[in-house]
Amino acid sequence: MGQFILSLLGLFAIGCVLYGISAGVQAIQRVFAYLAESARNDASDKRPLVTPLPPDTGKTDYRPAARREHARPEASTHPAEVSPMQHGIEELRALFALYQQGALTQVEFDGMKRSLMATLKSVAPQGQ
């Protein structure tokens, strides 16, 4: 009877290890998917992932950019040309919104934030 319980515990431990590996791989895939989407947005049209609503509401529009444009194309909250610094700030807001929604873990959020901050430091004007 003792060997049976020990073998069940061994199988449980193996299942836990495999689940942990699977969760880690999925987290890495989410990071790469986010980075690919960011690169695609950076290369194509410089649109942020999240567009804030007017400041008086304090709410954020979480719909994807394509749906927002089709819903109300005449309402644009961003000027035609956005500086790299402003774009980076918008991306940081988008990351934080994803973190608040639970789509990113603390570790994923911190890593992406560090990467984005390094990018922002490289485009920041000298003397600031």
C-alpha positions in Angstrom: 0.0 0.0 0.0 2.9 2.4 0.8 4.5 1.9 -2.6 1.2 2.6 -4.3 0.8 5.9 -2.5 4.4 6.7 -3.2 4.0 6.0 -6.9 0.8 8.2 -7.0 2.8 11.0 -5.4 5.5 10.6 -8.0 3.0 10.8 -10.8 1.5 13.9 -9.2 4.9 15.5 -9.0 5.7 14.7 -12.6 2.3 16.2 -13.6 3.1 19.4 -11.6 6.5 19.7 -13.3 4.9 19.3 -16.8 2.2 21.8 -16.0 4.8 24.3 -14.8 6.8 23.9 -18.0 3.7 24.3 -20.0 2.7 27.5 -18.2 6.2 28.9 -18.7 6.2 28.2 -22.4 2.8 29.9 -22.7 4.0 32.9 -20.9 7.0 33.2 -23.2 4.7 32.8 -26.2 2.5 35.7 -24.9 5.6 37.9 -24.6 6.8 37.1 -28.1 3.3 37.6 -29.5 3.1 41.0 -27.7 6.6 42.0 -29.0 5.6 40.9 -32.5 2.4 43.0 -32.4 4.3 46.0 -31.0 6.9 45.7 -33.8 4.1 45.4 -36.4 2.4 48.5 -35.0 5.7 50.4 -34.8 6.6 49.5 -38.4 3.2 50.2 -39.9 1.3 53.0 -38.4 2.6 54.0 -35.0 -0.9 53.6 -33.3 -0.9 52.8 -29.6 -2.6 49.6 -28.4 -4.8 51.5 -26.0 -6.4 54.9 -26.7 -7.4 56.9 -23.6 -10.8 58.6 -23.6 -11.0 62.3 -22.8 -9.5 63.2 -19.4 -12.8 64.2 -17.8 -14.1 60.6 -17.9 -11.0 58.9 -16.4 -11.8 55.7 -18.3 -9.8 54.0 -21.0 -11.1 52.5 -24.3 -9.8 48.9 -24.4 -11.2 48.0 -27.8 -8.6 47.1 -30.5 -7.6 50.0 -32.8 -9.3 48.6 -35.9 -12.7 48.3 -34.1 -12.4 51.8 -32.7 -11.7 53.3 -36.1 -14.7 51.5 -37.7 -17.0 52.5 -34.8 -16.3 56.2 -35.0 -13.8 57.3 -37.7 -14.4 61.0 -37.2 -13.3 61.0 -33.5 -9.5 60.9 -33.3 -7.9 61.7 -30.0 -4.3 61.6 -31.3 -2.7 64.2 -33.6 -1.5 63.0 -37.0 2.1 62.8 -35.9 3.1 61.4 -32.5 6.6 61.8 -31.1 8.5 58.6 -30.2 8.4 59.6 -26.6 4.6 60.0 -26.6 4.3 56.7 -28.4 6.4 55.0 -25.7 4.3 56.5 -23.0 1.2 55.2 -24.7 2.7 51.8 -25.0 3.6 51.9 -21.3 0.0 52.8 -20.5 -1.1 49.9 -22.7 1.2 47.5 -20.8 -0.1 48.7 -17.5 -3.7 48.2 -18.7 -2.9 44.6 -19.7 -1.3 44.0 -16.3 -4.4 45.4 -14.5 -6.6 43.2 -16.6 -4.6 40.2 -15.6 -3.3 39.5 -19.1 0.3 39.9 -17.9 1.9 38.6 -14.8 4.1 40.9 -12.6 7.3 39.4 -14.0 6.1 39.8 -17.6 5.0 43.4 -17.0 8.3 44.3 -15.3 10.4 42.8 -18.1 8.4 44.6 -20.8 8.4 47.8 -18.9 12.2 47.6 -18.5 12.6 47.0 -22.2 10.3 49.9 -23.1 12.0 52.3 -20.6 15.4 51.4 -22.2 14.0 52.3 -25.6 12.5 55.5 -24.2 15.9 56.5 -22.8 17.5 56.0 -26.2 15.0 58.4 -27.9 14.9 61.0 -25.1 16.5 64.3 -25.9 19.9 64.8 -24.3 20.0 66.9 -21.2 16.8 65.4 -19.7 
